[in-house]
Amino acid sequence: MYFVEDLFHQHGARLGLELVAGEGGMKRPIRVPEAHRPGLSLSGYLKNHANKRILIFGRVEIEYLCDLDAETRIQRLEAILGPQTPAVIVARRYKPPAELAQLCARRNIPLMRASLTTMNVLSKLTHLLTEEFAPSMNVHGTLVEVFGVGVLIQGDSSVGKSEAALGLIERGHRLISDDIVKVRKREGIYLEGFGADLTRHHMEIRGIGIINVAHLYGAVCVRDYKSIDLVVKLEAWDDHSFYDRVGLEEKHCDMLGVKVPHHVLPVKPGRDVVLLLETIALNHRLKAMGYNSAKEFNAKLLEMIAVKQQKGNRKRPEWADTIR
């Protein structure tokens, strides 16, 4: 559950928020990631009024309230400030009407003033709430950026995920998170991975311990966030398993309702896992540009077969078809 006090403490500085009244309601839950300007509701039309949204009062709303008589002003405010209203924000540092401050204090509805313009408050608040309410999950693996591609390396314990990531970092690629990756769905269409504040930029290498990648390799080898473009699962080589040798079939895995390209990479002594991961990332970039090496090779192969079949038919004598 996300509360008003979470919004105030985490993003109050960005929005320039100042608490005016209703401090007793800071534990009010924010149920929907939306904000609302109650222009039409202030006029008395309350059908489909958004009573679960944060209310934003701008210059138009403040001037409209000031033009009303005191009795009507109280009546209109009481109608829109219900028990489920999370908070009220007055933009542009406008002084809220006395009736609004008194009503918020009496009903324990946090009343805040923002330094930004009304539209900036509305847009930024909506963006921040959308991020906070975005679906998220934790996955086991190591997230690295390879040639600009976010690669989530997964696999069983001790298969070599951290060692492979360390080899990529040594070649100039970037670490986002090791061991535990927090995944959040952005804009409903793509995934973004990041690490916890405590373990950010750290890796655990068996036999060595905890290392700080930013201190060892420099700040250029780490970053805080990256989209997850593909997932590579490392597994021990099994002679009895079938591994794709052509690449025509594109596999995907589902994470938070988003399909992400998925590769299974068998590892054994003698295989350069770091080089293979770089190749997977580069091949992914080529596919994004419209070049699919496997499909191109398959098309050339089919074309060559068709040409040979046509040549074979032309060389065959006509009388051969009469012989049974």
C-alpha positions as CSV (number, residue, x, y, z in Angstrom):
1,M,0.0,0.0,0.0
2,Y,1.3,3.4,-1.0
3,F,0.5,6.3,1.5
4,V,0.5,10.1,1.2
5,E,3.5,10.3,3.5
6,D,5.4,8.1,1.1
7,L,4.7,10.5,-1.7
8,F,5.6,13.5,0.5
9,H,8.9,12.1,1.8
10,Q,10.1,10.5,-1.5
11,H,9.0,13.1,-4.1
12,G,8.1,16.2,-2.1
13,A,11.3,18.0,-3.0
14,R,10.8,17.4,-6.7
15,L,7.3,18.7,-6.6
16,G,8.1,21.5,-4.1
17,L,5.5,20.3,-1.6
18,E,4.8,22.1,1.6
19,L,2.3,20.7,4.2
20,V,-0.3,23.3,5.2
21,A,-3.0,21.3,7.1
22,G,-4.3,17.9,7.7
23,E,-1.1,16.4,9.0
24,G,-3.1,13.7,10.8
25,G,-4.1,12.2,7.5
26,M,-0.6,11.5,6.2
27,K,-1.3,7.7,6.6
28,R,-4.1,8.0,4.0
29,P,-3.7,5.4,1.2
30,I,-3.3,6.4,-2.4
31,R,-5.5,3.9,-4.2
32,V,-5.1,4.9,-7.8
33,P,-2.1,6.4,-9.7
34,E,-4.1,9.4,-10.9
35,A,-4.6,13.1,-10.1
36,H,-7.6,15.2,-10.9
37,R,-8.5,18.9,-11.3
38,P,-12.0,19.2,-9.8
39,G,-13.2,22.0,-12.0
40,L,-16.6,20.5,-13.0
41,S,-17.2,19.0,-9.6
42,L,-16.8,22.4,-7.9
43,S,-19.6,23.7,-10.1
44,G,-21.9,21.2,-8.5
45,Y,-21.9,18.4,-11.1
46,L,-20.8,15.3,-9.0
47,K,-21.8,12.5,-11.3
48,N,-18.8,10.2,-11.7
49,H,-16.7,12.3,-9.4
50,A,-13.2,10.8,-9.0
51,N,-13.3,10.6,-5.2
52,K,-10.2,8.3,-5.0
53,R,-7.8,10.7,-6.8
54,I,-5.5,13.4,-5.5
55,L,-7.2,16.7,-6.1
56,I,-5.1,19.5,-7.8
57,F,-6.3,23.1,-7.3
58,G,-4.9,25.6,-9.8
59,R,-5.5,29.3,-10.4
60,V,-8.8,28.7,-12.1
61,E,-10.1,26.6,-9.2
62,I,-8.9,29.0,-6.5
63,E,-10.4,32.1,-8.3
64,Y,-13.7,30.2,-8.8
65,L,-13.9,29.4,-5.1
66,C,-13.1,33.0,-4.2
67,D,-16.0,34.2,-6.4
68,L,-18.5,32.1,-4.5
69,D,-20.1,33.2,-1.3
70,A,-18.9,31.5,1.9
71,E,-21.9,29.2,2.3
72,T,-21.8,27.9,-1.3
73,R,-18.0,27.6,-1.0
74,I,-18.2,25.3,2.0
75,Q,-21.1,23.3,0.4
76,R,-19.1,22.6,-2.8
77,L,-15.9,21.7,-0.9
78,E,-17.7,19.4,1.5
79,A,-19.2,17.6,-1.6
80,I,-15.9,16.8,-3.2
81,L,-13.7,16.1,-0.1
82,G,-14.9,12.6,0.8
83,P,-13.5,10.0,3.1
84,Q,-11.5,8.4,0.3
85,T,-9.8,11.6,-0.9
86,P,-6.1,11.0,-0.4
87,A,-4.8,14.6,-0.4
88,V,-5.3,18.0,-1.9
89,I,-2.5,20.0,-3.6
90,V,-2.6,23.7,-4.4
91,A,-0.3,24.7,-7.2
92,R,1.8,27.8,-7.7
93,R,2.1,28.4,-4.0
94,Y,-1.4,29.9,-4.0
95,K,-2.8,30.5,-0.5
96,P,-5.7,28.1,-0.1
97,P,-9.1,29.5,1.0
98,A,-9.7,29.4,4.7
99,E,-12.6,27.1,4.3
100,L,-10.5,24.6,2.4
101,A,-7.8,24.6,5.0
102,Q,-10.3,24.2,7.9
103,L,-12.2,21.4,6.2
104,C,-9.0,19.5,5.4
105,A,-7.8,19.9,9.0
106,R,-11.2,18.8,10.4
107,R,-11.4,15.7,8.1
108,N,-7.6,14.9,8.3
109,I,-7.0,15.3,4.6
110,P,-3.5,16.4,3.9
111,L,-3.4,19.8,2.3
112,M,-0.2,20.8,0.5
113,R,1.1,23.6,-1.6
114,A,3.4,23.0,-4.6
115,S,5.8,25.4,-6.2
116,L,5.2,24.2,-9.7
117,T,2.6,25.3,-12.1
118,T,-0.7,23.4,-12.2
119,M,0.0,21.5,-15.4
120,N,3.5,20.6,-14.2
121,V,2.2,19.3,-10.9
122,L,-0.4,17.3,-12.7
123,S,1.9,15.7,-15.3
124,K,4.8,15.0,-12.9
125,L,2.5,13.7,-10.2
126,T,0.8,11.3,-12.6
127,H,4.2,10.1,-13.9
128,L,5.5,9.5,-10.4
129,L,2.4,7.7,-9.3
130,T,2.4,5.5,-12.4
131,E,6.0,4.5,-11.6
132,E,5.2,3.7,-8.0
133,F,2.1,1.6,-9.0
134,A,3.9,-0.2,-11.8
135,P,3.9,-4.0,-11.5
136,S,7.2,-5.3,-10.2
137,M,9.0,-8.5,-9.2
138,N,12.4,-9.8,-8.1
139,V,14.3,-12.3,-10.1
140,H,17.5,-14.3,-9.5
141,G,20.2,-13.5,-11.9
142,T,22.8,-10.9,-13.1
143,L,21.8,-7.9,-15.3
144,V,24.5,-6.4,-17.5
145,E,24.5,-4.0,-20.4
146,V,26.3,-5.5,-23.4
147,F,26.7,-3.2,-26.5
148,G,23.7,-1.3,-25.3
149,V,21.6,-4.4,-24.9
150,G,20.2,-5.3,-21.4
151,V,21.1,-9.0,-20.9
152,L,19.7,-10.8,-17.9
153,I,21.9,-13.8,-17.1
154,Q,20.1,-16.6,-15.3
155,G,20.9,-20.1,-14.3
156,D,21.3,-22.5,-11.4
157,S,23.5,-21.6,-8.5
158,S,27.3,-21.9,-9.2
159,V,26.8,-22.2,-12.9
160,G,29.0,-19.1,-13.5
161,K,26.6,-16.2,-13.9
162,S,28.7,-13.7,-11.8
163,E,32.0,-14.9,-13.4
164,A,30.5,-14.4,-16.9
165,A,29.3,-10.9,-15.9
166,L,32.8,-10.1,-14.5
167,G,34.3,-11.1,-17.8
168,L,32.0,-8.8,-19.6
169,I,32.8,-5.9,-17.2
170,E,36.5,-6.5,-17.9
171,R,35.8,-6.0,-21.6
172,G,34.2,-2.6,-21.0
173,H,30.5,-3.6,-20.5
174,R,28.4,-2.4,-17.6
175,L,26.9,-4.0,-14.5
176,I,23.4,-3.1,-13.3
177,S,22.7,-5.7,-10.6
178,D,24.1,-9.0,-9.4
179,D,22.3,-11.9,-7.7
180,I,18.9,-10.2,-7.2
181,V,17.4,-8.0,-9.9
182,K,14.4,-5.9,-9.3
183,V,12.2,-5.8,-12.4
184,R,9.5,-3.1,-13.0
185,K,7.1,-2.9,-15.9
186,R,7.3,0.6,-17.6
187,E,4.6,2.2,-19.6
188,G,3.0,-1.3,-19.9
189,I,5.3,-2.3,-22.8
190,Y,8.8,-2.9,-21.6
191,L,10.8,-4.0,-18.5
192,E,13.4,-2.1,-16.5
193,G,15.8,-3.8,-14.2
194,F,17.7,-2.3,-11.3
195,G,19.4,-3.4,-8.0
196,A,18.7,-2.8,-4.4
197,D,20.3,0.2,-2.8
198,L,22.3,-2.0,-0.4
199,T,23.9,-4.3,-3.1
200,R,24.0,-1.8,-6.0
201,H,27.3,-2.0,-7.9
202,H,28.5,-5.0,-5.8
203,M,29.1,-8.6,-6.9
204,E,29.7,-11.8,-5.0
205,I,32.5,-14.0,-6.4
206,R,32.9,-17.4,-4.8
207,G,36.4,-17.7,-3.4
208,I,36.9,-13.9,-3.4
209,G,33.9,-12.5,-1.7
210,I,32.1,-9.2,-2.2
211,I,33.7,-6.7,-4.6
212,N,32.7,-3.2,-5.5
213,V,32.7,-3.0,-9.3
214,A,32.6,0.8,-9.4
215,H,35.7,1.0,-7.3
216,L,37.7,-1.7,-9.1
217,Y,36.8,-0.9,-12.7
218,G,35.5,2.7,-12.5
219,A,32.1,4.4,-12.6
220,V,31.9,3.9,-16.4
221,C,31.4,0.2,-15.9
222,V,28.2,0.5,-13.8
223,R,24.8,2.0,-14.2
224,D,21.6,2.1,-12.1
225,Y,18.9,1.2,-14.5
226,K,18.6,-0.7,-17.8
227,S,15.8,-2.2,-19.9
228,I,15.8,-6.0,-20.1
229,D,16.0,-6.8,-23.8
230,L,16.8,-10.5,-23.6
231,V,17.3,-13.3,-21.1
232,V,20.1,-15.8,-21.4
233,K,19.9,-19.0,-19.2
234,L,23.3,-20.7,-18.5
235,E,23.1,-24.4,-17.9
236,A,25.6,-27.2,-17.7
237,W,26.2,-29.0,-21.0
238,D,24.2,-32.2,-21.3
239,D,25.1,-34.6,-24.2
240,H,21.6,-36.0,-24.2
241,S,19.9,-32.6,-24.6
242,F,19.1,-31.0,-27.9
243,Y,20.4,-27.5,-28.5
244,D,19.3,-25.3,-31.3
245,R,22.1,-25.1,-34.0
246,V,20.3,-22.9,-36.6
247,G,18.4,-20.3,-34.7
248,L,15.2,-20.2,-36.8
249,E,13.0,-20.7,-33.8
250,E,12.8,-17.6,-31.6
251,K,12.0,-18.4,-28.0
252,H,10.5,-16.0,-25.5
253,C,9.8,-16.0,-21.8
254,D,7.0,-14.1,-20.0
255,M,7.9,-11.6,-17.3
256,L,5.0,-9.4,-15.9
257,G,3.1,-10.0,-19.1
258,V,5.9,-8.9,-21.4
259,K,7.5,-11.4,-23.8
260,V,11.3,-11.2,-23.7
261,P,13.6,-13.1,-26.1
262,H,15.1,-16.1,-24.4
263,H,18.2,-18.1,-25.1
264,V,19.6,-21.3,-23.5
265,L,23.4,-21.3,-23.5
266,P,25.1,-24.6,-22.5
267,V,28.5,-24.1,-20.8
268,K,31.4,-26.5,-20.4
269,P,35.1,-26.2,-20.1
270,G,36.6,-24.7,-23.3
271,R,33.6,-22.6,-24.2
272,D,34.2,-18.9,-24.1
273,V,30.9,-17.8,-22.4
274,V,31.8,-14.1,-22.4
275,L,32.4,-14.2,-26.2
276,L,29.1,-16.1,-26.7
277,L,27.2,-13.5,-24.6
278,E,28.6,-10.7,-26.7
279,T,27.6,-12.6,-29.8
280,I,24.1,-13.0,-28.6
281,A,23.8,-9.3,-27.8
282,L,25.2,-8.3,-31.2
283,N,22.9,-10.7,-33.0
284,H,19.9,-9.3,-31.1
285,R,20.9,-5.8,-32.3
286,L,21.0,-7.1,-35.9
287,K,17.6,-8.6,-35.5
288,A,16.2,-5.3,-34.2
289,M,17.6,-3.6,-37.3
290,G,15.8,-6.1,-39.5
291,Y,18.7,-8.6,-40.2
292,N,18.1,-12.2,-39.2
293,S,21.1,-14.3,-40.1
294,A,19.3,-17.6,-39.6
295,K,16.4,-16.7,-41.8
296,E,18.7,-15.2,-44.5
297,F,20.7,-18.4,-44.6
298,N,17.6,-20.5,-44.7
299,A,16.2,-18.4,-47.6
300,K,19.5,-18.8,-49.6
301,L,19.5,-22.6,-48.9
302,L,15.9,-23.0,-50.2
303,E,16.7,-20.9,-53.2
304,M,19.8,-23.0,-54.0
305,I,17.7,-26.2,-53.7
306,A,15.1,-24.8,-56.0
307,V,17.7,-23.9,-58.6
308,K,19.2,-27.4,-58.5
309,Q,15.8,-29.0,-58.9
310,Q,15.1,-26.9,-61.9
311,K,18.4,-27.7,-63.5
312,G,17.8,-31.4,-62.8
313,N,14.4,-31.3,-64.5
314,R,15.9,-29.6,-67.6
315,K,18.6,-32.2,-68.1
316,R,16.2,-35.1,-67.9
317,P,15.2,-36.5,-71.4
318,E,11.6,-36.1,-72.5
319,W,11.3,-39.8,-73.3
320,A,12.3,-40.7,-69.7
321,D,8.8,-39.8,-68.5
322,T,7.4,-42.6,-70.7
323,I,9.5,-45.3,-69.1
324,R,7.9,-46.9,-66.1
